[in-house]
Amino acid sequence: MANINFFNRTINFKIIYYGSPHSGRFTSLEKLSQKLDKHLKIDIFPILIDAERAFSAIFIFKGIIKGWIVEVQIVTFTGYNGYYYDKAHKILIKLADSIIFVADSQKNSIEATIIAWKSLCHNFQKIYRCNISSIPIIIQWNKCDLDSI
C-alpha cells in the first residue's frame, strides 16, 4: 500500500512492470524517463545481463506536486520463467502498490504473453488469496507499430 505521511507531506508508492521476456518493459521505462527528465529527478539502477538486456532495474521518479514530495519507485524484472525467477516475481508482487503488465503485441509472442499473464495472476492469488482485480493494474500493449501484429 502506498505510504502517505501528512506530517512530512510525502507520498511514496511502488509500481511493478511485469511481462513476458522481450516485451519491452525496460525500454518503456527508459522512454518514460526521457520524457519526464525535465520535470522530475530520476535515478535509474539497472542490473544488466549483457550489453543489450536488463535483468532488473529500479527507476525512482521524485518531484513536488502541489507542495507534496512524491516518490514513485518503478521496478522491472526479467520476464523469464523458472524456479528462481518465480521467487523473485513473488517478492516483487508483495512490494507492489500497482502493476503495469506489458504485453507484446507481436503474433509470435502471444503464447509468452499469455504465460506471463497467467503467472502474474497465479502468483498474486498465492500471495494475497484474492483476485488480481483487487490491485490497480494497467495493461500496456507494446510494439503495436510493428508489422508482425
N, C-alpha and C positions, 0 to 999 in steps of 0.2 A: 504494500500500500504506500502511496505517496506520503512523504514526510512534509507536513506543513507546520512551521514554527511561527506563531503570531508575534511572539516577543521579538525575535530577530528578523521578522518579515522575510523568511526564506521558504522556498518550495523546492524539494528535491524529489525526482522520480526517475525510474529506470524503464527503458523500453528495450525489448529484446527483438532483434532482427532474426527471424527463423526462416529456413527454406532449404530447398534441395541443393546439392552440390552445383556450383557454377550458375546459380540462379541470379547472381548479380548483387548480393547483399552488400558486400564491401564497396563495390563501385558506386552503388546508390548512395551510400553514406559519404563517400568522397565527394560526389557531386553536390549533395546537400551541404556539406561543409564549405565547399567553394561558394555556394550561393549565400550562405549565412555569415561568411567570414567577415563581411563589412560591418555586421551588426552585433555579433556576439564574440566572446572569447571562446576559442575552440582548441581543445587538446586532443590529439589522436595518439593512441598507443597500440600500434599493430604488432602482432606476433606472426611472423611470416613462415610459411612452409618453404617457399623458394621465392625467387625474384618476382614471380607472376601472381602468386596466390597467397592470400592471408588465411592463416589458420584460425585466428581470432583477432578481434580488435575492440577497443573501448574508445568511443567518441564521447567527449564531455563538452556540452554546449552550456555556456554560462552567460547570463545577461541580466539586466534590470528591466522589469516590466511594471509600470505604474508604482514604482517605489519598492517593489518586491524583488529580492535576489532569487532568480530562478536557475536551477541547475538540472539539466537533463543528461542522464548517462544512457548512451545507446550502446548496447553490446551485441556483437555478432560473433558467431562461432561456425566452424565448418559444418556443412550440411551432410557430411559423410555419416554412414551408419556403422554400428559396431558397438561392442561392449563398452569401451572407454568413452567413445563419443556419446553414447546414450547416457552414461553417468553425467557427463558434462552438460548435456542438454537438460537433464533434470535439475541440475543445480541452477542453471540459468533461468529456467521456468519458475523456480522458487523465488528468485530475485525480482521477477517481472512485475511491474505495475501495469504494463500494457505490452502487447505483442504486435509486431508487424510481420506478417507472413509474406515472404517474397516468392511469388510463383513465376516460374519460367514459362513463357507463352509458346515456346517452340514445340512443334509436333513431336520431335524426338526426345523431349524432356517431360512429357505428360506423365509417364509412369513414375519417374523420380519425384515429381512434384506431388503426386498423389501419395506416394510412400512417405514423403516428408510431412504432409498434412496429417496423415493417419498417425504418424509417430508423435507429432505435436499433441494431437487430441488424446492419444493413449497416455502419454506422459503427464499431461495436465490432469486427466482423470485419476491416475495413480497418486499424484501428489495431493490434489485438493479434494478428491472424492466428489467432484461436481463437473458439470459440462463446461466445455471451453467457452460457451457463451456468457459465462459469469465474469469474464475479464474483457476490458476493451481490446478489440482486435481489428486490425486493418489488413486487408488483402491487397497487396501491390502486385499488379501484373507487369512483369519486366519483359523487355525485348519484343514488345509489340510492333516495333518499327522494322523488324527483320522479315525477310521473305519466307522464312520457314515456319510461319504460324498458320 
